[in-house]
């Protein structure tokens, strides 16, 4: 089963570098991206930037009858703000490491807030 990452929850200031680094480690892996307009796109993660914009190569859509215009598209750029979910290969996700890193970033964020 694939792991799902809710990108809507990712756009906090403290978590942005964590997920940016995480997604960069998945470059070259197959992912499924669900957009807020309900379009799902499967492809190889080619690149990701600090705004969590994603570039996919060798894309396909699970329902080509519903989206026939996507049949001719081979590569795409997806703006991070229109992404609902990113499904990742389960074997590529070290959940313990990710949770630990998230806890450390949250603790750093709290320290910064209390210092202000």
ABEGO torsion letter per residue (X at the ends): XBBBBBAAAAABAAAAAAAAAAAAAABGBBBBBBBAAGBBBBBBBABBBAAGBBBBBGBBBABAAABAAAAABABBBBBAAABABBBBBAAABBAAAAAAAAAAAAAAAAAAAAAX
